[in-house]
């Protein structure tokens, strides 16, 4: 038995980027920052931040693109996926690990122009999407 599951709660580092692939499939990408706080041996407070790349497909991606905004707090659940490619300019092999979102809950503020829909969306776990990893476009400037 295997398990590939990631769950994070954090804040969007910038507005999501949505696009439609030639196949007609919708995809939205965004980054979420999470913090880890602990105390060292001297009881000094320490903190570190991790940045997670998230990919949402189909209807879930469309909703993310429409409602998520920089700074908003979200719960994201999905699976980890690592993509590998060769940079066409430098010929250097690159890789990127992402969370392919299955579920998302908006916990913080969302677009104020959609206030009448916020209450129902904020508490709703969105539909799971099957993902075809081969359709994910390669971003040559990704790191």
MIVOVO-161318 format. One record per residue: residue in one letter; x, y, z of N, C-alpha, C in turn; residue number from 1. Coordinates in nm, 2 decimals, always signed. Layout:
REM residues N
- a	X	Y	Z	X	Y	Z	X	Y	Z	NUM
...
This chain:
REM residues 143
- x	+0.08	-0.12	+0.00	+0.00	+0.00	+0.00	+0.09	+0.12	+0.00	1
- x	+0.05	+0.23	-0.08	+0.12	+0.35	-0.09	+0.03	+0.47	-0.05	2
- x	+0.09	+0.58	-0.01	+0.01	+0.70	+0.02	+0.09	+0.82	-0.03	3
- x	+0.03	+0.90	-0.11	+0.09	+1.02	-0.16	-0.01	+1.13	-0.13	4
- x	+0.00	+1.20	-0.02	-0.10	+1.30	+0.02	-0.03	+1.41	+0.09	5
- x	-0.07	+1.54	+0.06	-0.01	+1.66	+0.12	-0.13	+1.74	+0.16	6
- x	-0.12	+1.80	+0.29	-0.22	+1.89	+0.34	-0.15	+2.01	+0.40	7
- x	-0.18	+2.13	+0.35	-0.12	+2.25	+0.40	-0.23	+2.36	+0.43	8
- x	-0.20	+2.45	+0.52	-0.28	+2.57	+0.55	-0.18	+2.68	+0.54	9
- x	-0.20	+2.78	+0.46	-0.11	+2.89	+0.44	-0.17	+3.00	+0.36	10
- x	-0.09	+3.10	+0.33	-0.14	+3.22	+0.26	-0.08	+3.22	+0.12	11
- x	-0.16	+3.27	+0.02	-0.12	+3.28	-0.12	-0.01	+3.39	-0.13	12
- x	+0.10	+3.37	-0.20	+0.20	+3.46	-0.21	+0.18	+3.56	-0.32	13
- x	+0.09	+3.53	-0.42	+0.05	+3.62	-0.52	-0.08	+3.57	-0.58	14
- x	-0.14	+3.65	-0.67	-0.27	+3.60	-0.73	-0.24	+3.48	-0.82	15
- x	-0.34	+3.39	-0.82	-0.33	+3.27	-0.91	-0.32	+3.31	-1.06	16
- x	-0.25	+3.22	-1.13	-0.24	+3.23	-1.28	-0.33	+3.12	-1.34	17
- x	-0.43	+3.16	-1.42	-0.51	+3.06	-1.49	-0.49	+3.06	-1.64	18
- x	-0.50	+2.95	-1.70	-0.50	+2.94	-1.84	-0.57	+2.81	-1.89	19
- x	-0.59	+2.81	-2.02	-0.66	+2.69	-2.08	-0.56	+2.63	-2.18	20
- x	-0.54	+2.50	-2.16	-0.45	+2.43	-2.25	-0.52	+2.40	-2.39	21
- x	-0.44	+2.37	-2.49	-0.50	+2.35	-2.62	-0.60	+2.24	-2.62	22
- x	-0.59	+2.15	-2.52	-0.69	+2.04	-2.51	-0.83	+2.09	-2.46	23
- x	-0.83	+2.22	-2.41	-0.95	+2.27	-2.35	-0.95	+2.26	-2.20	24
- x	-0.86	+2.19	-2.14	-0.85	+2.17	-2.00	-0.81	+2.30	-1.93	25
- x	-0.87	+2.34	-1.82	-0.84	+2.46	-1.74	-0.73	+2.42	-1.64	26
- x	-0.64	+2.51	-1.61	-0.53	+2.49	-1.51	-0.50	+2.62	-1.44	27
- x	-0.49	+2.61	-1.31	-0.45	+2.73	-1.24	-0.34	+2.70	-1.15	28
- x	-0.24	+2.78	-1.14	-0.12	+2.76	-1.06	-0.11	+2.88	-0.96	29
- x	-0.06	+2.84	-0.84	-0.04	+2.95	-0.74	+0.06	+2.89	-0.63	30
- x	+0.11	+2.98	-0.55	+0.20	+2.95	-0.45	+0.14	+2.98	-0.31	31
- x	+0.17	+2.89	-0.21	+0.12	+2.91	-0.08	+0.24	+2.90	+0.02	32
- x	+0.25	+3.00	+0.11	+0.35	+3.00	+0.21	+0.30	+2.95	+0.34	33
- x	+0.38	+2.86	+0.40	+0.35	+2.81	+0.53	+0.47	+2.84	+0.63	34
- x	+0.44	+2.86	+0.76	+0.54	+2.89	+0.86	+0.55	+2.78	+0.96	35
- x	+0.67	+2.76	+1.01	+0.70	+2.66	+1.11	+0.77	+2.74	+1.22	36
- x	+0.71	+2.74	+1.34	+0.77	+2.81	+1.46	+0.81	+2.71	+1.56	37
- x	+0.93	+2.73	+1.62	+0.98	+2.64	+1.73	+1.07	+2.72	+1.82	38
- x	+1.11	+2.66	+1.93	+1.21	+2.73	+2.02	+1.34	+2.64	+2.02	39
- x	+1.45	+2.71	+2.01	+1.58	+2.64	+2.02	+1.62	+2.60	+2.16	40
- x	+1.73	+2.55	+2.18	+1.77	+2.50	+2.31	+1.78	+2.61	+2.41	41
- x	+1.80	+2.74	+2.37	+1.80	+2.85	+2.46	+1.67	+2.92	+2.47	42
- x	+1.56	+2.85	+2.42	+1.43	+2.90	+2.43	+1.40	+3.02	+2.35	43
- x	+1.49	+3.05	+2.25	+1.47	+3.16	+2.16	+1.37	+3.11	+2.05	44
- x	+1.27	+3.20	+2.02	+1.18	+3.17	+1.91	+1.24	+3.17	+1.78	45
- x	+1.22	+3.07	+1.70	+1.27	+3.06	+1.56	+1.15	+3.03	+1.47	46
- x	+1.17	+3.08	+1.35	+1.06	+3.06	+1.25	+1.12	+3.04	+1.11	47
- x	+1.06	+2.95	+1.03	+1.10	+2.93	+0.89	+0.98	+2.93	+0.81	48
- x	+0.99	+2.97	+0.68	+0.88	+2.97	+0.59	+0.92	+2.88	+0.47	49
- x	+0.82	+2.80	+0.43	+0.83	+2.72	+0.31	+0.73	+2.77	+0.21	50
- x	+0.77	+2.76	+0.08	+0.68	+2.80	-0.03	+0.64	+2.68	-0.11	51
- x	+0.51	+2.66	-0.13	+0.46	+2.54	-0.20	+0.39	+2.58	-0.33	52
- x	+0.43	+2.51	-0.44	+0.37	+2.53	-0.57	+0.25	+2.44	-0.57	53
- x	+0.13	+2.50	-0.61	+0.01	+2.43	-0.62	-0.05	+2.44	-0.76	54
- x	-0.10	+2.32	-0.81	-0.17	+2.32	-0.94	-0.31	+2.27	-0.92	55
- x	-0.41	+2.34	-0.98	-0.55	+2.30	-0.97	-0.60	+2.29	-1.11	56
- x	-0.67	+2.17	-1.14	-0.72	+2.15	-1.27	-0.87	+2.16	-1.28	57
- x	-0.92	+2.18	-1.40	-1.06	+2.18	-1.43	-1.14	+2.28	-1.35	58
- x	-1.26	+2.24	-1.30	-1.35	+2.33	-1.23	-1.29	+2.38	-1.10	59
- x	-1.21	+2.30	-1.03	-1.14	+2.35	-0.91	-1.04	+2.46	-0.95	60
- x	-0.97	+2.44	-1.06	-0.88	+2.55	-1.10	-0.95	+2.67	-1.14	61
- x	-1.06	+2.66	-1.21	-1.14	+2.78	-1.25	-1.19	+2.86	-1.12	62
- x	-1.23	+2.78	-1.02	-1.28	+2.85	-0.90	-1.16	+2.92	-0.83	63
- x	-1.05	+2.85	-0.82	-0.93	+2.91	-0.76	-0.89	+3.04	-0.83	64
- x	-0.89	+3.04	-0.96	-0.86	+3.15	-1.04	-0.95	+3.27	-1.02	65
- x	-1.08	+3.23	-1.00	-1.18	+3.34	-0.98	-1.19	+3.40	-0.84	66
- x	-1.16	+3.32	-0.74	-1.18	+3.36	-0.60	-1.06	+3.38	-0.52	67
- x	-0.95	+3.32	-0.54	-0.83	+3.33	-0.46	-0.76	+3.46	-0.49	68
- x	-0.70	+3.52	-0.39	-0.63	+3.64	-0.41	-0.50	+3.64	-0.32	69
- x	-0.40	+3.71	-0.36	-0.28	+3.72	-0.28	-0.31	+3.75	-0.14	70
- x	-0.25	+3.68	-0.04	-0.27	+3.70	+0.10	-0.38	+3.62	+0.16	71
- x	-0.47	+3.56	+0.07	-0.58	+3.48	+0.13	-0.53	+3.35	+0.19	72
- x	-0.60	+3.31	+0.29	-0.56	+3.19	+0.36	-0.64	+3.07	+0.31	73
- x	-0.57	+2.96	+0.28	-0.64	+2.84	+0.22	-0.59	+2.71	+0.28	74
- x	-0.68	+2.62	+0.28	-0.64	+2.48	+0.31	-0.63	+2.41	+0.18	75
- x	-0.52	+2.34	+0.15	-0.51	+2.27	+0.02	-0.47	+2.12	+0.06	76
- x	-0.54	+2.03	-0.01	-0.51	+1.89	+0.00	-0.49	+1.83	-0.14	77
- x	-0.39	+1.75	-0.15	-0.37	+1.69	-0.28	-0.25	+1.59	-0.27	78
- x	-0.19	+1.57	-0.39	-0.08	+1.47	-0.40	+0.04	+1.55	-0.45	79
- x	+0.16	+1.50	-0.41	+0.28	+1.55	-0.45	+0.32	+1.50	-0.59	80
- x	+0.37	+1.59	-0.67	+0.41	+1.55	-0.81	+0.54	+1.63	-0.84	81
- x	+0.64	+1.56	-0.90	+0.76	+1.62	-0.94	+0.77	+1.61	-1.09	82
- x	+0.79	+1.73	-1.15	+0.81	+1.73	-1.30	+0.96	+1.76	-1.33	83
- x	+1.01	+1.70	-1.43	+1.15	+1.72	-1.48	+1.14	+1.77	-1.62	84
- x	+1.23	+1.86	-1.66	+1.24	+1.91	-1.79	+1.38	+1.96	-1.82	85
- x	+1.41	+1.99	-1.94	+1.54	+2.05	-1.98	+1.51	+2.19	-2.03	86
- x	+1.58	+2.29	-1.97	+1.57	+2.43	-2.01	+1.62	+2.44	-2.15	87
- x	+1.53	+2.49	-2.24	+1.57	+2.49	-2.38	+1.68	+2.59	-2.42	88
- x	+1.70	+2.69	-2.33	+1.81	+2.79	-2.36	+1.94	+2.74	-2.30	89
- x	+1.94	+2.70	-2.18	+2.06	+2.66	-2.11	+2.10	+2.51	-2.12	90
- x	+2.00	+2.43	-2.16	+2.01	+2.28	-2.17	+2.04	+2.22	-2.03	91
- x	+2.00	+2.29	-1.92	+2.02	+2.24	-1.79	+1.89	+2.17	-1.75	92
- x	+1.90	+2.05	-1.68	+1.79	+1.97	-1.63	+1.73	+2.05	-1.51	93
- x	+1.60	+2.06	-1.50	+1.54	+2.13	-1.39	+1.42	+2.04	-1.34	94
- x	+1.38	+2.06	-1.22	+1.27	+1.99	-1.16	+1.19	+2.08	-1.07	95
- x	+1.07	+2.04	-1.05	+0.98	+2.12	-0.97	+0.88	+2.03	-0.90	96
- x	+0.87	+2.04	-0.77	+0.77	+1.96	-0.69	+0.65	+2.04	-0.66	97
- x	+0.53	+1.99	-0.69	+0.41	+2.06	-0.68	+0.31	+1.98	-0.60	98
- x	+0.21	+2.05	-0.54	+0.09	+1.98	-0.49	-0.02	+1.99	-0.59	99
- x	-0.06	+1.88	-0.64	-0.18	+1.87	-0.74	-0.30	+1.87	-0.65	100
- x	-0.38	+1.98	-0.64	-0.49	+1.99	-0.55	-0.61	+1.90	-0.59	101
- x	-0.66	+1.83	-0.48	-0.78	+1.76	-0.50	-0.89	+1.83	-0.43	102
- x	-0.86	+1.90	-0.32	-0.96	+1.97	-0.24	-0.90	+2.10	-0.19	103
- x	-0.98	+2.20	-0.18	-0.94	+2.33	-0.13	-1.05	+2.40	-0.06	104
- x	-1.02	+2.46	+0.06	-1.11	+2.54	+0.14	-1.06	+2.68	+0.15	105
- x	-1.13	+2.78	+0.12	-1.09	+2.91	+0.14	-1.12	+2.95	+0.28	106
- x	-1.01	+2.99	+0.36	-1.02	+3.02	+0.50	-1.02	+3.17	+0.53	107
- x	-0.95	+3.24	+0.44	-0.94	+3.39	+0.47	-1.02	+3.46	+0.37	108
- x	-0.98	+3.59	+0.35	-1.05	+3.68	+0.27	-1.05	+3.63	+0.12	109
- x	-1.15	+3.65	+0.05	-1.16	+3.63	-0.09	-1.21	+3.76	-0.16	110
- x	-1.21	+3.75	-0.29	-1.24	+3.87	-0.37	-1.37	+3.94	-0.32	111
- x	-1.36	+4.07	-0.28	-1.48	+4.14	-0.23	-1.59	+4.15	-0.33	112
- x	-1.56	+4.15	-0.46	-1.67	+4.16	-0.56	-1.76	+4.04	-0.56	113
- x	-1.72	+3.93	-0.49	-1.80	+3.81	-0.49	-1.86	+3.79	-0.35	114
- x	-1.89	+3.89	-0.27	-1.93	+3.87	-0.13	-2.06	+3.79	-0.12	115
- x	-2.15	+3.80	-0.21	-2.27	+3.72	-0.19	-2.25	+3.57	-0.21	116
- x	-2.14	+3.53	-0.27	-2.11	+3.39	-0.28	-2.01	+3.34	-0.18	117
- x	-1.95	+3.43	-0.11	-1.84	+3.39	-0.02	-1.88	+3.28	+0.09	118
- x	-1.99	+3.30	+0.15	-2.03	+3.22	+0.26	-2.04	+3.07	+0.22	119
- x	-2.10	+3.05	+0.10	-2.12	+2.91	+0.06	-1.99	+2.85	+0.01	120
- x	-1.91	+2.93	-0.06	-1.78	+2.88	-0.11	-1.68	+2.86	+0.00	121
- x	-1.67	+2.95	+0.09	-1.57	+2.94	+0.20	-1.58	+2.81	+0.28	122
- x	-1.70	+2.76	+0.30	-1.71	+2.64	+0.38	-1.72	+2.51	+0.30	123
- x	-1.73	+2.52	+0.17	-1.75	+2.40	+0.08	-1.62	+2.34	+0.04	124
- x	-1.61	+2.21	+0.05	-1.49	+2.14	+0.00	-1.52	+2.12	-0.15	125
- x	-1.43	+2.16	-0.23	-1.46	+2.16	-0.38	-1.44	+2.02	-0.44	126
- x	-1.50	+2.00	-0.55	-1.50	+1.87	-0.61	-1.35	+1.83	-0.65	127
- x	-1.33	+1.70	-0.63	-1.20	+1.64	-0.67	-1.19	+1.63	-0.82	128
- x	-1.07	+1.65	-0.87	-1.04	+1.65	-1.01	-0.94	+1.54	-1.04	129
- x	-0.96	+1.46	-1.14	-0.86	+1.37	-1.19	-0.76	+1.45	-1.28	130
- x	-0.64	+1.42	-1.26	-0.54	+1.50	-1.33	-0.46	+1.41	-1.42	131
- x	-0.44	+1.46	-1.54	-0.35	+1.39	-1.64	-0.22	+1.47	-1.64	132
- x	-0.12	+1.42	-1.56	+0.01	+1.49	-1.54	+0.08	+1.52	-1.67	133
- x	+0.06	+1.44	-1.78	+0.13	+1.47	-1.90	+0.08	+1.59	-1.97	134
- x	-0.04	+1.64	-1.93	-0.10	+1.76	-2.00	-0.04	+1.89	-1.93	135
- x	+0.03	+1.88	-1.82	+0.08	+2.00	-1.75	+0.19	+2.06	-1.83	136
- x	+0.17	+2.18	-1.87	+0.27	+2.25	-1.96	+0.40	+2.27	-1.88	137
- x	+0.52	+2.26	-1.95	+0.65	+2.28	-1.89	+0.67	+2.43	-1.89	138
- x	+0.70	+2.49	-1.77	+0.73	+2.63	-1.76	+0.88	+2.64	-1.75	139
- x	+0.94	+2.69	-1.86	+1.09	+2.69	-1.86	+1.15	+2.79	-1.77	140
- x	+1.08	+2.89	-1.72	+1.14	+2.98	-1.62	+1.11	+2.93	-1.48	141
- x	+1.04	+2.82	-1.46	+1.01	+2.76	-1.33	+1.14	+2.71	-1.26	142
- x	+1.14	+2.72	-1.13	+1.26	+2.66	-1.06	+1.22	+2.57	-0.96	143
